[in-house]
């Protein structure tokens, strides 16, 4: 971050983010095409390739800036020819909107392993001035990896189609057409945050696959945080909502993330708090919805998990003075087709954990995601919320479909958000 950016910090709000995980291919993507030709050797990573990532800001402002991440990389990451423009369709950009992105005035940047880097601000005075005309529009961020990236920091489950060039191809980032990006992917790579210059509160939705959006539609923007963002707009409450979910994530494990032996769930919630919550711009509220995987995958005790949650809440309050922290009650996994999660033992832990959330006094409010999604007769997920909305099939009984996420987004009491 430059000195000028520090001066202007209060005017920036994070309007989109994706939690770092990996390195690739560790993670749980949805409907991922075969990428063996695109990335034939994960240790080498991307090799002289262009990426065009599609993302939807939850708010717009006068300028934007981008944060690129090499947090889980093993060697310096070299990028050049970075551009951002309005997404049109497929891998094409709306004609006349593609703009270069600089780093300390230069067209290239080298990001050391284990670090992130913000770009210079990019003025958006060529776009419509009305925020209403831009709502729902998506941006395409294009960048070229120079040489070999090495192990890639990524976010596996973007639930959004993005695009990549052939290995060894010249940069196609300035081109607004689609020919230079023949390969689709349903993941984001290297880019982990976007800020807009605007005065607005920022709500971070922090969790696991049920925040990440497993089983909902590709390109539909209908995870429960997306539903919440739309409700806020309808209510005339201007705020950014960003999604920091990671599928298979746990609160307390792994105790220390080892990039040489990566897990699908990425660093623990506690280990990633600084990068994925505290370091973001303008954060005013955090919605915490996590721990079912601690009980399912690791068989952790409720006591150990709640102690971890308490320490995480304390760290967020220290790092974000005045922040509002809301707890989401866990949805039921009882009877799920995933054997690790569907047992009576996990259900008993879920009930005990939810009771802790309601009585511990750590939080500024409670959001009941459980009642609208739980079948009172079976104790599991409601039947019409089970069939998968992304790849079809009967669903797994753990992850709600589009209908379930709609119910979850509707369960948030907007008065709790402090807007």
TORKOL-4160 file (C-alpha; in steps of 0.2 Angstrom, whole numbers, padded with zeros to 4 digits, m for minus):
419
<pt num="1" X="0000" Y="0000" Z="0000"/>
<pt num="2" X="0007" Y="0017" Z="m0005"/>
<pt num="3" X="0008" Y="0032" Z="0007"/>
<pt num="4" X="m0006" Y="0040" Z="m0003"/>
<pt num="5" X="m0017" Y="0025" Z="m0001"/>
<pt num="6" X="m0014" Y="0026" Z="0018"/>
<pt num="7" X="m0020" Y="0044" Z="0018"/>
<pt num="8" X="m0036" Y="0040" Z="0009"/>
<pt num="9" X="m0039" Y="0024" Z="0018"/>
<pt num="10" X="m0055" Y="0030" Z="0026"/>
<pt num="11" X="m0063" Y="0033" Z="0009"/>
<pt num="12" X="m0060" Y="0015" Z="0003"/>
<pt num="13" X="m0073" Y="0002" Z="0005"/>
<pt num="14" X="m0070" Y="m0017" Z="0000"/>
<pt num="15" X="m0085" Y="m0021" Z="m0012"/>
<pt num="16" X="m0079" Y="m0038" Z="m0017"/>
<pt num="17" X="m0067" Y="m0051" Z="m0010"/>
<pt num="18" X="m0063" Y="m0070" Z="m0011"/>
<pt num="19" X="m0053" Y="m0079" Z="0002"/>
<pt num="20" X="m0036" Y="m0086" Z="m0002"/>
<pt num="21" X="m0034" Y="m0104" Z="m0002"/>
<pt num="22" X="m0023" Y="m0118" Z="m0011"/>
<pt num="23" X="m0011" Y="m0118" Z="m0018"/>
<pt num="24" X="m0020" Y="m0125" Z="m0033"/>
<pt num="25" X="m0027" Y="m0138" Z="m0035"/>
<pt num="26" X="m0031" Y="m0139" Z="m0017"/>
<pt num="27" X="m0049" Y="m0133" Z="m0014"/>
<pt num="28" X="m0067" Y="m0138" Z="m0019"/>
<pt num="29" X="m0072" Y="m0130" Z="m0035"/>
<pt num="30" X="m0090" Y="m0133" Z="m0042"/>
<pt num="31" X="m0093" Y="m0138" Z="m0061"/>
<pt num="32" X="m0074" Y="m0135" Z="m0064"/>
<pt num="33" X="m0069" Y="m0140" Z="m0082"/>
<pt num="34" X="m0054" Y="m0151" Z="m0085"/>
<pt num="35" X="m0039" Y="m0139" Z="m0083"/>
<pt num="36" X="m0025" Y="m0152" Z="m0086"/>
<pt num="37" X="m0020" Y="m0143" Z="m0103"/>
<pt num="38" X="m0022" Y="m0126" Z="m0095"/>
<pt num="39" X="m0011" Y="m0130" Z="m0080"/>
<pt num="40" X="m0001" Y="m0146" Z="m0084"/>
<pt num="41" X="0010" Y="m0144" Z="m0069"/>
<pt num="42" X="0003" Y="m0136" Z="m0053"/>
<pt num="43" X="0021" Y="m0134" Z="m0046"/>
<pt num="44" X="0025" Y="m0123" Z="m0061"/>
<pt num="45" X="0008" Y="m0115" Z="m0060"/>
<pt num="46" X="0003" Y="m0102" Z="m0074"/>
<pt num="47" X="0016" Y="m0101" Z="m0088"/>
<pt num="48" X="0015" Y="m0085" Z="m0098"/>
<pt num="49" X="m0004" Y="m0084" Z="m0097"/>
<pt num="50" X="m0018" Y="m0071" Z="m0097"/>
<pt num="51" X="m0032" Y="m0072" Z="m0085"/>
<pt num="52" X="m0049" Y="m0064" Z="m0087"/>
<pt num="53" X="m0058" Y="m0065" Z="m0070"/>
<pt num="54" X="m0077" Y="m0060" Z="m0069"/>
<pt num="55" X="m0083" Y="m0053" Z="m0053"/>
<pt num="56" X="m0098" Y="m0042" Z="m0047"/>
<pt num="57" X="m0095" Y="m0027" Z="m0035"/>
<pt num="58" X="m0108" Y="m0025" Z="m0022"/>
<pt num="59" X="m0106" Y="m0006" Z="m0023"/>
<pt num="60" X="m0099" Y="0006" Z="m0035"/>
<pt num="61" X="m0089" Y="0022" Z="m0032"/>
<pt num="62" X="m0078" Y="0035" Z="m0041"/>
<pt num="63" X="m0062" Y="0024" Z="m0041"/>
<pt num="64" X="m0057" Y="0006" Z="m0039"/>
<pt num="65" X="m0041" Y="m0003" Z="m0033"/>
<pt num="66" X="m0037" Y="m0021" Z="m0034"/>
<pt num="67" X="m0028" Y="m0032" Z="m0022"/>
<pt num="68" X="m0017" Y="m0046" Z="m0029"/>
<pt num="69" X="m0012" Y="m0061" Z="m0018"/>
<pt num="70" X="0003" Y="m0072" Z="m0018"/>
<pt num="71" X="m0001" Y="m0077" Z="0000"/>
<pt num="72" X="0001" Y="m0096" Z="m0003"/>
<pt num="73" X="0014" Y="m0095" Z="m0016"/>
<pt num="74" X="0032" Y="m0101" Z="m0016"/>
<pt num="75" X="0041" Y="m0089" Z="m0027"/>
<pt num="76" X="0039" Y="m0071" Z="m0033"/>
<pt num="77" X="0023" Y="m0068" Z="m0044"/>
<pt num="78" X="0026" Y="m0057" Z="m0059"/>
<pt num="79" X="0011" Y="m0049" Z="m0067"/>
<pt num="80" X="0010" Y="m0036" Z="m0081"/>
<pt num="81" X="m0003" Y="m0028" Z="m0093"/>
<pt num="82" X="m0017" Y="m0028" Z="m0080"/>
<pt num="83" X="m0034" Y="m0021" Z="m0086"/>
<pt num="84" X="m0051" Y="m0019" Z="m0079"/>
<pt num="85" X="m0067" Y="m0016" Z="m0089"/>
<pt num="86" X="m0086" Y="m0019" Z="m0089"/>
<pt num="87" X="m0090" Y="m0037" Z="m0093"/>
<pt num="88" X="m0101" Y="m0039" Z="m0108"/>
<pt num="89" X="m0103" Y="m0058" Z="m0111"/>
<pt num="90" X="m0093" Y="m0074" Z="m0112"/>
<pt num="91" X="m0075" Y="m0068" Z="m0110"/>
<pt num="92" X="m0078" Y="m0051" Z="m0120"/>
<pt num="93" X="m0078" Y="m0034" Z="m0112"/>
<pt num="94" X="m0090" Y="m0020" Z="m0116"/>
<pt num="95" X="m0081" Y="m0010" Z="m0130"/>
<pt num="96" X="m0072" Y="0006" Z="m0124"/>
<pt num="97" X="m0072" Y="0002" Z="m0105"/>
<pt num="98" X="m0056" Y="m0008" Z="m0103"/>
<pt num="99" X="m0043" Y="0002" Z="m0093"/>
<pt num="100" X="m0025" Y="m0001" Z="m0088"/>
<pt num="101" X="m0021" Y="m0004" Z="m0070"/>
<pt num="102" X="m0004" Y="0002" Z="m0063"/>
<pt num="103" X="0006" Y="m0001" Z="m0048"/>
<pt num="104" X="0016" Y="0014" Z="m0042"/>
<pt num="105" X="0014" Y="0021" Z="m0059"/>
<pt num="106" X="0021" Y="0005" Z="m0068"/>
<pt num="107" X="0012" Y="m0008" Z="m0079"/>
<pt num="108" X="0020" Y="m0022" Z="m0070"/>
<pt num="109" X="0022" Y="m0029" Z="m0052"/>
<pt num="110" X="0032" Y="m0042" Z="m0043"/>
<pt num="111" X="0023" Y="m0049" Z="m0028"/>
<pt num="112" X="0034" Y="m0059" Z="m0016"/>
<pt num="113" X="0029" Y="m0076" Z="m0009"/>
<pt num="114" X="0017" Y="m0074" Z="0006"/>
<pt num="115" X="0012" Y="m0056" Z="0002"/>
<pt num="116" X="m0002" Y="m0046" Z="m0006"/>
<pt num="117" X="m0001" Y="m0030" Z="m0016"/>
<pt num="118" X="m0014" Y="m0016" Z="m0019"/>
<pt num="119" X="m0014" Y="m0007" Z="m0036"/>
<pt num="120" X="m0015" Y="0011" Z="m0039"/>
<pt num="121" X="m0033" Y="0019" Z="m0040"/>
<pt num="122" X="m0042" Y="0018" Z="m0057"/>
<pt num="123" X="m0054" Y="0032" Z="m0061"/>
<pt num="124" X="m0071" Y="0026" Z="m0067"/>
<pt num="125" X="m0077" Y="0042" Z="m0074"/>
<pt num="126" X="m0080" Y="0033" Z="m0091"/>
<pt num="127" X="m0094" Y="0023" Z="m0083"/>
<pt num="128" X="m0112" Y="0029" Z="m0080"/>
<pt num="129" X="m0113" Y="0041" Z="m0065"/>
<pt num="130" X="m0128" Y="0033" Z="m0058"/>
<pt num="131" X="m0125" Y="0019" Z="m0046"/>
<pt num="132" X="m0142" Y="0012" Z="m0050"/>
<pt num="133" X="m0137" Y="0009" Z="m0068"/>
<pt num="134" X="m0122" Y="m0001" Z="m0063"/>
<pt num="135" X="m0130" Y="m0012" Z="m0050"/>
<pt num="136" X="m0129" Y="m0030" Z="m0055"/>
<pt num="137" X="m0115" Y="m0026" Z="m0068"/>
<pt num="138" X="m0099" Y="m0036" Z="m0068"/>
<pt num="139" X="m0081" Y="m0031" Z="m0070"/>
<pt num="140" X="m0068" Y="m0041" Z="m0080"/>
<pt num="141" X="m0051" Y="m0040" Z="m0072"/>
<pt num="142" X="m0037" Y="m0046" Z="m0085"/>
<pt num="143" X="m0019" Y="m0049" Z="m0080"/>
<pt num="144" X="m0004" Y="m0058" Z="m0088"/>
<pt num="145" X="0007" Y="m0069" Z="m0078"/>
<pt num="146" X="0025" Y="m0067" Z="m0084"/>
<pt num="147" X="0035" Y="m0083" Z="m0084"/>
<pt num="148" X="0030" Y="m0096" Z="m0072"/>
<pt num="149" X="0020" Y="m0092" Z="m0057"/>
<pt num="150" X="0024" Y="m0107" Z="m0046"/>
<pt num="151" X="0011" Y="m0113" Z="m0034"/>
<pt num="152" X="m0005" Y="m0103" Z="m0037"/>
<pt num="153" X="m0015" Y="m0094" Z="m0024"/>
<pt num="154" X="m0033" Y="m0096" Z="m0029"/>
<pt num="155" X="m0051" Y="m0097" Z="m0023"/>
<pt num="156" X="m0058" Y="m0113" Z="m0030"/>
<pt num="157" X="m0077" Y="m0110" Z="m0029"/>
<pt num="158" X="m0081" Y="m0094" Z="m0038"/>
<pt num="159" X="m0098" Y="m0100" Z="m0044"/>
<pt num="160" X="m0093" Y="m0088" Z="m0058"/>
<pt num="161" X="m0087" Y="m0093" Z="m0076"/>
<pt num="162" X="m0070" Y="m0085" Z="m0079"/>
<pt num="163" X="m0057" Y="m0087" Z="m0093"/>
<pt num="164" X="m0039" Y="m0091" Z="m0096"/>
<pt num="165" X="m0027" Y="m0091" Z="m0111"/>
<pt num="166" X="m0016" Y="m0105" Z="m0118"/>
<pt num="167" X="0000" Y="m0107" Z="m0109"/>
<pt num="168" X="0014" Y="m0098" Z="m0118"/>
<pt num="169" X="0002" Y="m0086" Z="m0126"/>
<pt num="170" X="0006" Y="m0067" Z="m0128"/>
<pt num="171" X="m0004" Y="m0056" Z="m0117"/>
<pt num="172" X="m0022" Y="m0053" Z="m0122"/>
<pt num="173" X="m0027" Y="m0042" Z="m0108"/>
<pt num="174" X="m0029" Y="m0026" Z="m0118"/>
<pt num="175" X="m0040" Y="m0034" Z="m0131"/>
<pt num="176" X="m0059" Y="m0032" Z="m0127"/>
<pt num="177" X="m0064" Y="m0047" Z="m0138"/>
<pt num="178" X="m0065" Y="m0065" Z="m0132"/>
<pt num="179" X="m0053" Y="m0075" Z="m0144"/>
<pt num="180" X="m0038" Y="m0074" Z="m0132"/>
<pt num="181" X="m0047" Y="m0083" Z="m0118"/>
<pt num="182" X="m0052" Y="m0099" Z="m0124"/>
<pt num="183" X="m0053" Y="m0109" Z="m0108"/>
<pt num="184" X="m0066" Y="m0108" Z="m0095"/>
<pt num="185" X="m0064" Y="m0110" Z="m0076"/>
<pt num="186" X="m0076" Y="m0108" Z="m0061"/>
<pt num="187" X="m0062" Y="m0102" Z="m0050"/>
<pt num="188" X="m0053" Y="m0085" Z="m0046"/>
<pt num="189" X="m0034" Y="m0084" Z="m0046"/>
<pt num="190" X="m0022" Y="m0072" Z="m0038"/>
<pt num="191" X="m0035" Y="m0058" Z="m0036"/>
<pt num="192" X="m0043" Y="m0057" Z="m0018"/>
<pt num="193" X="m0051" Y="m0040" Z="m0015"/>
<pt num="194" X="m0058" Y="m0025" Z="m0024"/>
<pt num="195" X="m0061" Y="m0008" Z="m0016"/>
<pt num="196" X="m0071" Y="0007" Z="m0022"/>
<pt num="197" X="m0069" Y="0024" Z="m0016"/>
<pt num="198" X="m0085" Y="0027" Z="m0008"/>
<pt num="199" X="m0092" Y="0031" Z="0010"/>
<pt num="200" X="m0102" Y="0015" Z="0014"/>
<pt num="201" X="m0102" Y="0002" Z="0028"/>
<pt num="202" X="m0094" Y="m0015" Z="0023"/>
<pt num="203" X="m0102" Y="m0031" Z="0029"/>
<pt num="204" X="m0091" Y="m0047" Z="0029"/>
<pt num="205" X="m0099" Y="m0064" Z="0028"/>
<pt num="206" X="m0086" Y="m0076" Z="0035"/>
<pt num="207" X="m0089" Y="m0094" Z="0034"/>
<pt num="208" X="m0087" Y="m0111" Z="0025"/>
<pt num="209" X="m0096" Y="m0119" Z="0010"/>
<pt num="210" X="m0113" Y="m0113" Z="0015"/>
<pt num="211" X="m0107" Y="m0095" Z="0014"/>
<pt num="212" X="m0096" Y="m0100" Z="m0001"/>
<pt num="213" X="m0111" Y="m0105" Z="m0010"/>
<pt num="214" X="m0110" Y="m0124" Z="m0013"/>
<pt num="215" X="m0125" Y="m0131" Z="m0022"/>
<pt num="216" X="m0132" Y="m0115" Z="m0029"/>
<pt num="217" X="m0132" Y="m0109" Z="m0047"/>
<pt num="218" X="m0116" Y="m0105" Z="m0057"/>
<pt num="219" X="m0116" Y="m0086" Z="m0062"/>
<pt num="220" X="m0133" Y="m0084" Z="m0053"/>
<pt num="221" X="m0126" Y="m0073" Z="m0039"/>
<pt num="222" X="m0138" Y="m0081" Z="m0027"/>
<pt num="223" X="m0128" Y="m0086" Z="m0012"/>
<pt num="224" X="m0136" Y="m0080" Z="0005"/>
<pt num="225" X="m0124" Y="m0065" Z="0005"/>
<pt num="226" X="m0129" Y="m0060" Z="m0012"/>
<pt num="227" X="m0148" Y="m0061" Z="m0007"/>
<pt num="228" X="m0143" Y="m0050" Z="0008"/>
<pt num="229" X="m0135" Y="m0037" Z="m0003"/>
<pt num="230" X="m0151" Y="m0036" Z="m0014"/>
<pt num="231" X="m0162" Y="m0035" Z="0001"/>
<pt num="232" X="m0152" Y="m0020" Z="0007"/>
<pt num="233" X="m0153" Y="m0011" Z="m0010"/>
<pt num="234" X="m0172" Y="m0014" Z="m0010"/>
<pt num="235" X="m0173" Y="m0006" Z="0008"/>
<pt num="236" X="m0163" Y="0009" Z="0002"/>
<pt num="237" X="m0148" Y="0004" Z="0014"/>
<pt num="238" X="m0132" Y="0007" Z="0005"/>
<pt num="239" X="m0119" Y="m0005" Z="0010"/>
<pt num="240" X="m0106" Y="m0017" Z="0003"/>
<pt num="241" X="m0108" Y="m0036" Z="0006"/>
<pt num="242" X="m0092" Y="m0047" Z="0003"/>
<pt num="243" X="m0091" Y="m0065" Z="0004"/>
<pt num="244" X="m0076" Y="m0073" Z="0013"/>
<pt num="245" X="m0082" Y="m0091" Z="0014"/>
<pt num="246" X="m0071" Y="m0106" Z="0010"/>
<pt num="247" X="m0078" Y="m0123" Z="0007"/>
<pt num="248" X="m0072" Y="m0136" Z="0019"/>
<pt num="249" X="m0065" Y="m0123" Z="0031"/>
<pt num="250" X="m0064" Y="m0126" Z="0049"/>
<pt num="251" X="m0063" Y="m0114" Z="0064"/>
<pt num="252" X="m0048" Y="m0122" Z="0073"/>
<pt num="253" X="m0039" Y="m0134" Z="0061"/>
<pt num="254" X="m0027" Y="m0135" Z="0054"/>
<pt num="255" X="m0018" Y="m0127" Z="0068"/>
<pt num="256" X="m0004" Y="m0120" Z="0056"/>
<pt num="257" X="m0007" Y="m0121" Z="0038"/>
<pt num="258" X="0006" Y="m0130" Z="0028"/>
<pt num="259" X="0007" Y="m0125" Z="0010"/>
<pt num="260" X="0018" Y="m0141" Z="0006"/>
<pt num="261" X="0003" Y="m0151" Z="0012"/>
<pt num="262" X="m0012" Y="m0141" Z="0007"/>
<pt num="263" X="m0030" Y="m0146" Z="0012"/>
<pt num="264" X="m0046" Y="m0142" Z="0003"/>
<pt num="265" X="m0052" Y="m0131" Z="0017"/>
<pt num="266" X="m0038" Y="m0119" Z="0017"/>
<pt num="267" X="m0031" Y="m0110" Z="0032"/>
<pt num="268" X="m0042" Y="m0111" Z="0048"/>
<pt num="269" X="m0054" Y="m0097" Z="0051"/>
<pt num="270" X="m0042" Y="m0091" Z="0065"/>
<pt num="271" X="m0027" Y="m0091" Z="0054"/>
<pt num="272" X="m0035" Y="m0082" Z="0040"/>
<pt num="273" X="m0044" Y="m0068" Z="0050"/>
<pt num="274" X="m0031" Y="m0055" Z="0048"/>
<pt num="275" X="m0030" Y="m0056" Z="0029"/>
<pt num="276" X="m0049" Y="m0060" Z="0026"/>
<pt num="277" X="m0057" Y="m0049" Z="0038"/>
<pt num="278" X="m0046" Y="m0037" Z="0048"/>
<pt num="279" X="m0036" Y="m0031" Z="0033"/>
<pt num="280" X="m0051" Y="m0026" Z="0022"/>
<pt num="281" X="m0056" Y="m0008" Z="0020"/>
<pt num="282" X="m0071" Y="0000" Z="0029"/>
<pt num="283" X="m0077" Y="m0016" Z="0038"/>
<pt num="284" X="m0091" Y="m0012" Z="0050"/>
<pt num="285" X="m0100" Y="m0028" Z="0053"/>
<pt num="286" X="m0095" Y="m0047" Z="0052"/>
<pt num="287" X="m0107" Y="m0061" Z="0051"/>
<pt num="288" X="m0099" Y="m0077" Z="0058"/>
<pt num="289" X="m0106" Y="m0093" Z="0051"/>
<pt num="290" X="m0094" Y="m0108" Z="0054"/>
<pt num="291" X="m0089" Y="m0124" Z="0063"/>
<pt num="292" X="m0100" Y="m0138" Z="0056"/>
<pt num="293" X="m0084" Y="m0145" Z="0048"/>
<pt num="294" X="m0075" Y="m0145" Z="0064"/>
<pt num="295" X="m0087" Y="m0157" Z="0070"/>
<pt num="296" X="m0089" Y="m0167" Z="0054"/>
<pt num="297" X="m0071" Y="m0168" Z="0047"/>
<pt num="298" X="m0060" Y="m0166" Z="0063"/>
<pt num="299" X="m0072" Y="m0173" Z="0076"/>
<pt num="300" X="m0067" Y="m0158" Z="0087"/>
<pt num="301" X="m0076" Y="m0155" Z="0104"/>
<pt num="302" X="m0089" Y="m0141" Z="0106"/>
<pt num="303" X="m0078" Y="m0134" Z="0120"/>
<pt num="304" X="m0062" Y="m0132" Z="0109"/>
<pt num="305" X="m0072" Y="m0124" Z="0095"/>
<pt num="306" X="m0081" Y="m0112" Z="0106"/>
<pt num="307" X="m0064" Y="m0107" Z="0114"/>
<pt num="308" X="m0058" Y="m0104" Z="0096"/>
<pt num="309" X="m0073" Y="m0093" Z="0092"/>
<pt num="310" X="m0071" Y="m0083" Z="0107"/>
<pt num="311" X="m0052" Y="m0080" Z="0103"/>
<pt num="312" X="m0057" Y="m0075" Z="0085"/>
<pt num="313" X="m0070" Y="m0063" Z="0091"/>
<pt num="314" X="m0058" Y="m0055" Z="0103"/>
<pt num="315" X="m0045" Y="m0053" Z="0089"/>
<pt num="316" X="m0058" Y="m0045" Z="0077"/>
<pt num="317" X="m0064" Y="m0032" Z="0091"/>
<pt num="318" X="m0045" Y="m0028" Z="0094"/>
<pt num="319" X="m0042" Y="m0026" Z="0075"/>
<pt num="320" X="m0058" Y="m0017" Z="0070"/>
<pt num="321" X="m0063" Y="m0006" Z="0085"/>
<pt num="322" X="m0082" Y="m0003" Z="0085"/>
<pt num="323" X="m0085" Y="m0018" Z="0073"/>
<pt num="324" X="m0102" Y="m0027" Z="0075"/>
<pt num="325" X="m0101" Y="m0046" Z="0076"/>
<pt num="326" X="m0116" Y="m0056" Z="0072"/>
<pt num="327" X="m0117" Y="m0075" Z="0075"/>
<pt num="328" X="m0126" Y="m0086" Z="0062"/>
<pt num="329" X="m0134" Y="m0101" Z="0069"/>
<pt num="330" X="m0128" Y="m0117" Z="0060"/>
<pt num="331" X="m0140" Y="m0125" Z="0048"/>
<pt num="332" X="m0144" Y="m0144" Z="0051"/>
<pt num="333" X="m0133" Y="m0157" Z="0043"/>
<pt num="334" X="m0142" Y="m0172" Z="0051"/>
<pt num="335" X="m0145" Y="m0186" Z="0039"/>
<pt num="336" X="m0134" Y="m0178" Z="0026"/>
<pt num="337" X="m0127" Y="m0190" Z="0013"/>
<pt num="338" X="m0109" Y="m0184" Z="0018"/>
<pt num="339" X="m0105" Y="m0198" Z="0031"/>
<pt num="340" X="m0094" Y="m0187" Z="0041"/>
<pt num="341" X="m0108" Y="m0174" Z="0044"/>
<pt num="342" X="m0124" Y="m0182" Z="0044"/>
<pt num="343" X="m0123" Y="m0192" Z="0061"/>
<pt num="344" X="m0133" Y="m0189" Z="0077"/>
<pt num="345" X="m0116" Y="m0185" Z="0086"/>
<pt num="346" X="m0113" Y="m0170" Z="0074"/>
<pt num="347" X="m0131" Y="m0165" Z="0076"/>
<pt num="348" X="m0129" Y="m0165" Z="0095"/>
<pt num="349" X="m0114" Y="m0154" Z="0093"/>
<pt num="350" X="m0122" Y="m0142" Z="0082"/>
<pt num="351" X="m0137" Y="m0140" Z="0094"/>
<pt num="352" X="m0125" Y="m0137" Z="0108"/>
<pt num="353" X="m0114" Y="m0124" Z="0098"/>
<pt num="354" X="m0130" Y="m0115" Z="0093"/>
<pt num="355" X="m0135" Y="m0114" Z="0111"/>
<pt num="356" X="m0118" Y="m0107" Z="0115"/>
<pt num="357" X="m0119" Y="m0093" Z="0102"/>
<pt num="358" X="m0136" Y="m0088" Z="0109"/>
<pt num="359" X="m0130" Y="m0087" Z="0127"/>
<pt num="360" X="m0112" Y="m0083" Z="0127"/>
<pt num="361" X="m0114" Y="m0064" Z="0126"/>
<pt num="362" X="m0099" Y="m0062" Z="0114"/>
<pt num="363" X="m0110" Y="m0056" Z="0099"/>
<pt num="364" X="m0120" Y="m0041" Z="0095"/>
<pt num="365" X="m0134" Y="m0051" Z="0088"/>
<pt num="366" X="m0140" Y="m0068" Z="0082"/>
<pt num="367" X="m0146" Y="m0073" Z="0065"/>
<pt num="368" X="m0157" Y="m0089" Z="0065"/>
<pt num="369" X="m0152" Y="m0098" Z="0049"/>
<pt num="370" X="m0157" Y="m0114" Z="0056"/>
<pt num="371" X="m0176" Y="m0113" Z="0058"/>
<pt num="372" X="m0180" Y="m0108" Z="0040"/>
<pt num="373" X="m0170" Y="m0122" Z="0033"/>
<pt num="374" X="m0173" Y="m0136" Z="0045"/>
<pt num="375" X="m0187" Y="m0149" Z="0043"/>
<pt num="376" X="m0195" Y="m0150" Z="0060"/>
<pt num="377" X="m0201" Y="m0168" Z="0057"/>
<pt num="378" X="m0184" Y="m0175" Z="0050"/>
<pt num="379" X="m0172" Y="m0164" Z="0059"/>
<pt num="380" X="m0163" Y="m0162" Z="0043"/>
<pt num="381" X="m0163" Y="m0150" Z="0028"/>
<pt num="382" X="m0180" Y="m0146" Z="0021"/>
<pt num="383" X="m0184" Y="m0158" Z="0007"/>
<pt num="384" X="m0186" Y="m0144" Z="m0007"/>
<pt num="385" X="m0170" Y="m0136" Z="m0002"/>
<pt num="386" X="m0160" Y="m0152" Z="m0005"/>
<pt num="387" X="m0159" Y="m0154" Z="m0024"/>
<pt num="388" X="m0143" Y="m0146" Z="m0031"/>
<pt num="389" X="m0145" Y="m0130" Z="m0041"/>
<pt num="390" X="m0128" Y="m0130" Z="m0048"/>
<pt num="391" X="m0124" Y="m0148" Z="m0056"/>
<pt num="392" X="m0141" Y="m0155" Z="m0053"/>
<pt num="393" X="m0145" Y="m0172" Z="m0044"/>
<pt num="394" X="m0153" Y="m0175" Z="m0027"/>
<pt num="395" X="m0141" Y="m0164" Z="m0017"/>
<pt num="396" X="m0131" Y="m0170" Z="m0002"/>
<pt num="397" X="m0143" Y="m0164" Z="0012"/>
<pt num="398" X="m0129" Y="m0153" Z="0019"/>
<pt num="399" X="m0128" Y="m0138" Z="0007"/>
<pt num="400" X="m0144" Y="m0129" Z="0003"/>
<pt num="401" X="m0149" Y="m0126" Z="m0015"/>
<pt num="402" X="m0154" Y="m0109" Z="m0022"/>
<pt num="403" X="m0171" Y="m0110" Z="m0013"/>
<pt num="404" X="m0162" Y="m0113" Z="0004"/>
<pt num="405" X="m0150" Y="m0098" Z="0002"/>
<pt num="406" X="m0165" Y="m0087" Z="m0003"/>
<pt num="407" X="m0172" Y="m0092" Z="0014"/>
<pt num="408" X="m0156" Y="m0089" Z="0023"/>
<pt num="409" X="m0153" Y="m0072" Z="0015"/>
<pt num="410" X="m0171" Y="m0067" Z="0020"/>
<pt num="411" X="m0168" Y="m0073" Z="0038"/>
<pt num="412" X="m0156" Y="m0058" Z="0042"/>
<pt num="413" X="m0164" Y="m0045" Z="0053"/>
<pt num="414" X="m0158" Y="m0029" Z="0044"/>
<pt num="415" X="m0159" Y="m0019" Z="0060"/>
<pt num="416" X="m0145" Y="m0029" Z="0067"/>
<pt num="417" X="m0132" Y="m0023" Z="0054"/>
<pt num="418" X="m0131" Y="m0005" Z="0062"/>
<pt num="419" X="m0133" Y="0004" Z="0045"/>
